[in-house]
Amino acid sequence: MKQSAIVGIDLGGTNIRSGKVRNDTIVKSYSSGISSQESEEVVVKEVISAIDKVFDAEIAGIGIGVPSLVDVEKGIVYAVQNIPSWKEVPLKEILEAHFKVPVYVNNDANCFALGECHFGKGRDFHHIIGITLGTGLGAGIIIDRRLYSGANCGAGEIGTIPYKEQTVEYYCSGQFFSRNYGVSGRVLYERAQKGDSNALHAFREFGNEMSHALMTALYAFDPEIVIFGGSVSQAFPFFEKAMRENLVSFAYQHALERLVIDRSERPDIALLGGAALYLDSLAKA
């Protein structure tokens, strides 16, 4: 049978999702919890099992996104969030030995950006930044439609840049809401949908802070489009206006006239982002 499909994997700190991707469609998927507090070997077996659920003779390659730093060339993952036993796991080597197809590993923010490039809002653009907003802030960089990970898979880590008394992530992620309002961004989002004035004010404040994170990314990479993803991005309509208005201090206003700022609309983008790692490898061949 002709190899014409890819397996995409989204490995989180508590769950794993796998999908068989053909063209731009997930034709088969699987999801389960993982034993995140167990040994490295136990969690590896659960990853293999999740891939087995969607793997067949059509599969040409496997791409997996993980919440950690990655040695992209060797496919080694380091200090995976919420999986204490995964301190240094040669994931590429393990999975290639088992499945006998090429395996590509990268961090989840990079996979988000790459997924949007190939399957989402970034399809018609060459220079893309994908920003993930959740409990933290991550970013992936696409240059000439190819993922730029940097020398140590650290490119796009704008959340760690010093800002005010802390870092960008401290002010521009879900941490902002729990710290300043004592509730999660999800709770405030639900209140904002009902017109709650305090919740709407919270998102205006958040938009002001996000403008600084956005300007940092714009100065560094000069993209054509910025795409927001992650749980906090659901509230994009509530912080977009304040964020855009605060871009008045950006030095290159002519660039803003052409810049597209949008949010992801594909709930399956994490799986597709894993699959897109294989497509990116073909572009680099």
MIVO-571663 format. One record per residue (C-alpha): residue number from 1; residue in one letter; x, y, z. Coordinates in Angstrom, 3 decimals, padded with zeros to 6 digits. Example, Ala and Ser with C-alpha at 12.3 -4.5 7.8 and 13.67 -1.06 7.14 Angstrom:
2
(1, 'A', (012.300, -004.500, 007.800));
(2, 'S', (013.670, -001.060, 007.140));
//
This chain:
285
(1, 'M', (000.000, 000.000, 000.000));
(2, 'K', (001.266, 003.458, -000.869));
(3, 'Q', (002.482, 005.494, 002.082));
(4, 'S', (000.284, 008.579, 001.921));
(5, 'A', (-000.541, 009.500, 005.514));
(6, 'I', (001.206, 010.871, 008.603));
(7, 'V', (000.685, 010.289, 012.298));
(8, 'G', (000.493, 013.460, 014.397));
(9, 'I', (000.889, 013.288, 018.165));
(10, 'D', (000.000, 015.870, 020.803));
(11, 'L', (001.615, 014.891, 024.106));
(12, 'G', (000.525, 016.945, 027.080));
(13, 'G', (001.301, 016.654, 030.755));
(14, 'T', (-001.799, 014.564, 031.461));
(15, 'N', (-003.134, 013.390, 028.103));
(16, 'I', (-002.005, 012.153, 024.719));
(17, 'R', (-003.813, 012.431, 021.406));
(18, 'S', (-002.846, 010.704, 018.188));
(19, 'G', (-004.230, 011.122, 014.696));
(20, 'K', (-003.777, 009.672, 011.236));
(21, 'V', (-003.626, 012.627, 008.864));
(22, 'R', (-004.270, 012.302, 005.142));
(23, 'N', (-004.044, 015.512, 003.125));
(24, 'D', (-005.512, 018.041, 005.584));
(25, 'T', (-007.945, 015.689, 007.305));
(26, 'I', (-007.643, 013.610, 010.458));
(27, 'V', (-009.144, 010.357, 009.281));
(28, 'K', (-008.614, 008.423, 012.510));
(29, 'S', (-007.857, 009.614, 016.031));
(30, 'Y', (-007.321, 008.391, 019.561));
(31, 'S', (-007.107, 010.111, 022.939));
(32, 'S', (-006.314, 008.917, 026.451));
(33, 'G', (-004.802, 009.959, 029.723));
(34, 'I', (-001.215, 009.142, 030.540));
(35, 'S', (000.403, 007.947, 033.755));
(36, 'S', (002.340, 011.170, 034.115));
(37, 'Q', (003.748, 010.309, 037.552));
(38, 'E', (005.016, 006.890, 036.500));
(39, 'S', (008.453, 005.897, 035.207));
(40, 'E', (009.918, 006.977, 031.884));
(41, 'E', (009.359, 003.481, 030.478));
(42, 'V', (005.678, 003.374, 031.449));
(43, 'V', (004.927, 006.692, 029.735));
(44, 'V', (006.927, 005.680, 026.635));
(45, 'K', (004.804, 002.519, 026.351));
(46, 'E', (001.653, 004.635, 026.554));
(47, 'V', (002.930, 006.864, 023.738));
(48, 'I', (003.670, 003.790, 021.605));
(49, 'S', (000.211, 002.419, 022.367));
(50, 'A', (-001.449, 005.688, 021.295));
(51, 'I', (000.440, 005.623, 017.996));
(52, 'D', (-000.440, 001.953, 017.468));
(53, 'K', (-004.121, 002.884, 017.608));
(54, 'V', (-003.842, 004.918, 014.383));
(55, 'F', (-000.788, 003.397, 012.687));
(56, 'D', (-001.064, 001.290, 009.510));
(57, 'A', (000.787, 000.583, 006.262));
(58, 'E', (-000.131, 003.991, 004.810));
(59, 'I', (001.958, 005.871, 007.361));
(60, 'A', (005.033, 007.579, 005.914));
(61, 'G', (006.197, 009.304, 009.087));
(62, 'I', (005.382, 010.417, 012.615));
(63, 'G', (005.513, 013.908, 014.125));
(64, 'I', (005.140, 014.583, 017.822));
(65, 'G', (004.783, 017.825, 019.774));
(66, 'V', (005.864, 017.884, 023.415));
(67, 'P', (005.785, 020.586, 026.138));
(68, 'S', (009.555, 020.780, 026.575));
(69, 'L', (012.828, 021.778, 025.005));
(70, 'V', (013.963, 019.376, 022.317));
(71, 'D', (017.196, 018.430, 020.630));
(72, 'V', (015.536, 018.566, 017.230));
(73, 'E', (018.305, 016.787, 015.327));
(74, 'K', (018.496, 013.844, 017.722));
(75, 'G', (014.874, 013.946, 018.822));
(76, 'I', (015.719, 014.021, 022.529));
(77, 'V', (013.198, 015.684, 024.843));
(78, 'Y', (014.258, 017.336, 028.092));
(79, 'A', (012.353, 018.022, 031.314));
(80, 'V', (008.849, 017.509, 029.945));
(81, 'Q', (006.276, 019.587, 031.821));
(82, 'N', (004.224, 017.558, 034.310));
(83, 'I', (006.037, 014.292, 033.487));
(84, 'P', (008.805, 014.261, 036.135));
(85, 'S', (010.454, 011.042, 034.932));
(86, 'W', (011.016, 012.425, 031.423));
(87, 'K', (014.247, 014.289, 032.084));
(88, 'E', (016.138, 013.215, 028.943));
(89, 'V', (014.288, 010.825, 026.645));
(90, 'P', (015.620, 009.827, 023.178));
(91, 'L', (012.082, 009.755, 021.802));
(92, 'K', (012.982, 009.806, 018.108));
(93, 'E', (015.326, 006.841, 018.468));
(94, 'I', (012.802, 004.834, 020.483));
(95, 'L', (009.875, 005.414, 018.124));
(96, 'E', (011.868, 004.891, 014.930));
(97, 'A', (013.124, 001.560, 016.249));
(98, 'H', (009.564, 000.483, 016.971));
(99, 'F', (007.653, 001.792, 013.938));
(100, 'K', (010.383, 001.784, 011.246));
(101, 'V', (009.385, 005.159, 009.789));
(102, 'P', (010.966, 008.621, 010.218));
(103, 'V', (010.012, 010.402, 013.437));
(104, 'Y', (010.223, 014.152, 014.075));
(105, 'V', (009.974, 015.769, 017.505));
(106, 'N', (009.579, 019.419, 018.453));
(107, 'N', (007.997, 021.540, 021.167));
(108, 'D', (004.280, 022.197, 021.194));
(109, 'A', (004.437, 025.920, 020.375));
(110, 'N', (006.531, 025.215, 017.274));
(111, 'C', (004.056, 022.537, 016.247));
(112, 'F', (001.181, 024.993, 016.648));
(113, 'A', (002.830, 027.500, 014.317));
(114, 'L', (003.721, 024.822, 011.799));
(115, 'G', (000.215, 023.377, 011.928));
(116, 'E', (-001.262, 026.788, 011.148));
(117, 'C', (001.234, 027.181, 008.314));
(118, 'H', (000.207, 023.967, 006.563));
(119, 'F', (-003.380, 023.448, 007.699));
(120, 'G', (-004.750, 026.691, 009.123));
(121, 'K', (-004.759, 030.481, 008.918));
(122, 'G', (-001.137, 030.617, 007.728));
(123, 'R', (-001.616, 028.745, 004.457));
(124, 'D', (-001.325, 031.850, 002.294));
(125, 'F', (001.652, 033.399, 004.103));
(126, 'H', (005.416, 032.876, 004.126));
(127, 'H', (006.429, 034.554, 007.406));
(128, 'I', (004.313, 033.502, 010.378));
(129, 'I', (004.354, 033.721, 014.152));
(130, 'G', (002.121, 031.419, 016.164));
(131, 'I', (001.589, 032.482, 019.782));
(132, 'T', (000.085, 030.050, 022.274));
(133, 'L', (-001.613, 031.506, 025.332));
(134, 'G', (-002.426, 029.275, 028.288));
(135, 'T', (-000.850, 028.987, 031.698));
(136, 'G', (002.270, 030.165, 029.872));
(137, 'L', (003.143, 031.928, 026.638));
(138, 'G', (004.885, 030.115, 023.802));
(139, 'A', (005.655, 031.041, 020.220));
(140, 'G', (006.711, 029.332, 017.026));
(141, 'I', (008.465, 031.042, 014.129));
(142, 'I', (007.943, 030.246, 010.441));
(143, 'I', (010.348, 031.836, 007.952));
(144, 'D', (009.752, 031.255, 004.224));
(145, 'R', (007.203, 028.579, 005.212));
(146, 'R', (009.796, 026.590, 007.142));
(147, 'L', (009.987, 026.199, 010.898));
(148, 'Y', (012.834, 028.086, 012.545));
(149, 'S', (013.708, 026.396, 015.833));
(150, 'G', (017.104, 028.000, 016.405));
(151, 'A', (020.290, 026.228, 017.419));
(152, 'N', (018.805, 024.777, 020.622));
(153, 'C', (015.060, 024.747, 019.892));
(154, 'G', (014.844, 028.027, 021.789));
(155, 'A', (013.737, 030.386, 019.013));
(156, 'G', (010.471, 032.159, 019.746));
(157, 'E', (010.694, 031.920, 023.528));
(158, 'I', (009.446, 035.473, 023.927));
(159, 'G', (007.656, 034.546, 027.138));
(160, 'T', (010.992, 034.371, 028.959));
(161, 'I', (012.143, 037.860, 027.876));
(162, 'P', (012.471, 040.247, 030.865));
(163, 'Y', (009.571, 042.693, 031.062));
(164, 'K', (008.824, 045.128, 033.882));
(165, 'E', (009.727, 043.362, 037.165));
(166, 'Q', (009.271, 039.838, 035.769));
(167, 'T', (008.991, 038.311, 032.290));
(168, 'V', (006.633, 038.688, 029.344));
(169, 'E', (004.913, 035.417, 030.289));
(170, 'Y', (004.192, 036.681, 033.808));
(171, 'Y', (002.005, 039.448, 032.390));
(172, 'C', (000.871, 037.912, 029.088));
(173, 'S', (-000.609, 034.505, 029.888));
(174, 'G', (-003.301, 032.937, 032.030));
(175, 'Q', (-001.169, 033.799, 035.053));
(176, 'F', (-002.319, 037.413, 034.619));
(177, 'F', (-005.923, 036.585, 035.518));
(178, 'S', (-005.332, 034.308, 038.491));
(179, 'R', (-002.821, 036.727, 039.973));
(180, 'N', (-004.769, 039.958, 039.471));
(181, 'Y', (-008.370, 038.754, 039.689));
(182, 'G', (-008.167, 035.547, 041.708));
(183, 'V', (-009.946, 033.456, 039.082));
(184, 'S', (-008.963, 031.693, 035.885));
(185, 'G', (-009.107, 033.212, 032.438));
(186, 'R', (-011.843, 030.686, 031.651));
(187, 'V', (-014.075, 032.063, 034.428));
(188, 'L', (-013.500, 035.646, 033.295));
(189, 'Y', (-014.170, 034.657, 029.689));
(190, 'E', (-017.530, 033.198, 030.663));
(191, 'R', (-018.346, 036.368, 032.617));
(192, 'A', (-017.252, 038.590, 029.738));
(193, 'Q', (-019.594, 036.736, 027.411));
(194, 'K', (-022.417, 037.784, 029.730));
(195, 'G', (-021.288, 041.412, 029.641));
(196, 'D', (-019.725, 041.528, 033.118));
(197, 'S', (-017.960, 044.892, 033.344));
(198, 'N', (-015.129, 043.685, 035.601));
(199, 'A', (-014.359, 040.798, 033.276));
(200, 'L', (-014.393, 043.079, 030.242));
(201, 'H', (-012.024, 045.444, 032.061));
(202, 'A', (-009.707, 042.506, 032.861));
(203, 'F', (-009.409, 041.618, 029.195));
(204, 'R', (-008.770, 045.237, 028.228));
(205, 'E', (-005.900, 045.276, 030.708));
(206, 'F', (-004.654, 041.988, 029.336));
(207, 'G', (-004.799, 043.372, 025.800));
(208, 'N', (-002.626, 046.292, 026.841));
(209, 'E', (-000.009, 043.904, 028.198));
(210, 'M', (-000.248, 041.624, 025.163));
(211, 'S', (000.594, 044.518, 022.876));
(212, 'H', (004.087, 044.591, 024.385));
(213, 'A', (004.603, 040.868, 023.805));
(214, 'L', (003.341, 041.304, 020.268));
(215, 'M', (005.651, 044.249, 019.551));
(216, 'T', (008.614, 042.208, 020.799));
(217, 'A', (007.757, 039.480, 018.297));
(218, 'L', (007.196, 041.989, 015.484));
(219, 'Y', (010.529, 043.736, 016.027));
(220, 'A', (012.371, 040.407, 016.146));
(221, 'F', (010.802, 038.592, 013.196));
(222, 'D', (008.670, 041.003, 011.083));
(223, 'P', (005.949, 038.465, 010.172));
(224, 'E', (003.085, 038.791, 007.713));
(225, 'I', (000.624, 037.194, 010.126));
(226, 'V', (000.423, 036.503, 013.852));
(227, 'I', (-001.924, 033.690, 014.895));
(228, 'F', (-003.038, 033.195, 018.482));
(229, 'G', (-003.853, 029.788, 019.908));
(230, 'G', (-004.234, 028.130, 023.289));
(231, 'S', (-007.011, 028.337, 025.858));
(232, 'V', (-006.752, 032.099, 026.472));
(233, 'S', (-007.059, 032.820, 022.748));
(234, 'Q', (-010.753, 031.962, 022.982));
(235, 'A', (-011.136, 035.394, 024.588));
(236, 'F', (-009.416, 037.093, 021.632));
(237, 'P', (-012.493, 039.229, 020.784));
(238, 'F', (-012.338, 040.710, 024.296));
(239, 'F', (-008.666, 041.723, 024.295));
(240, 'E', (-008.028, 042.317, 020.572));
(241, 'K', (-009.183, 045.954, 020.474));
(242, 'A', (-007.058, 047.110, 023.415));
(243, 'M', (-004.072, 045.190, 022.065));
(244, 'R', (-004.369, 046.793, 018.627));
(245, 'E', (-004.916, 050.279, 020.049));
(246, 'N', (-001.788, 049.974, 022.170));
(247, 'L', (000.279, 049.206, 019.055));
(248, 'V', (000.237, 052.947, 018.352));
(249, 'S', (003.739, 053.119, 019.840));
(250, 'F', (005.112, 050.551, 017.361));
(251, 'A', (007.822, 052.250, 015.322));
(252, 'Y', (006.893, 050.840, 011.906));
(253, 'Q', (003.249, 051.751, 011.426));
(254, 'H', (003.423, 051.020, 007.699));
(255, 'A', (004.156, 047.383, 008.576));
(256, 'L', (001.059, 047.246, 010.796));
(257, 'E', (-001.094, 048.242, 007.842));
(258, 'R', (-000.187, 044.972, 006.153));
(259, 'L', (000.052, 042.782, 009.251));
(260, 'V', (-002.709, 040.232, 009.825));
(261, 'I', (-003.537, 039.355, 013.431));
(262, 'D', (-005.930, 036.443, 013.893));
(263, 'R', (-006.693, 033.442, 016.069));
(264, 'S', (-006.733, 029.749, 015.273));
(265, 'E', (-010.070, 028.184, 014.405));
(266, 'R', (-008.985, 024.533, 014.274));
(267, 'P', (-009.496, 022.661, 017.548));
(268, 'D', (-007.364, 019.832, 016.155));
(269, 'I', (-004.374, 022.052, 015.323));
(270, 'A', (-002.073, 020.377, 017.878));
(271, 'L', (-002.449, 017.024, 016.118));
(272, 'L', (-002.064, 018.598, 012.701));
(273, 'G', (000.997, 020.471, 013.969));
(274, 'G', (002.650, 017.185, 014.840));
(275, 'A', (001.910, 015.877, 011.363));
(276, 'A', (003.247, 019.121, 009.871));
(277, 'L', (006.700, 018.312, 011.299));
(278, 'Y', (006.948, 015.609, 008.657));
(279, 'L', (005.912, 018.025, 005.909));
(280, 'D', (008.490, 020.518, 007.158));
(281, 'S', (011.169, 017.820, 006.946));
(282, 'L', (010.326, 017.295, 003.263));
(283, 'A', (010.736, 021.018, 002.601));
(284, 'K', (014.176, 020.944, 004.204));
(285, 'A', (015.334, 017.862, 002.310));
//
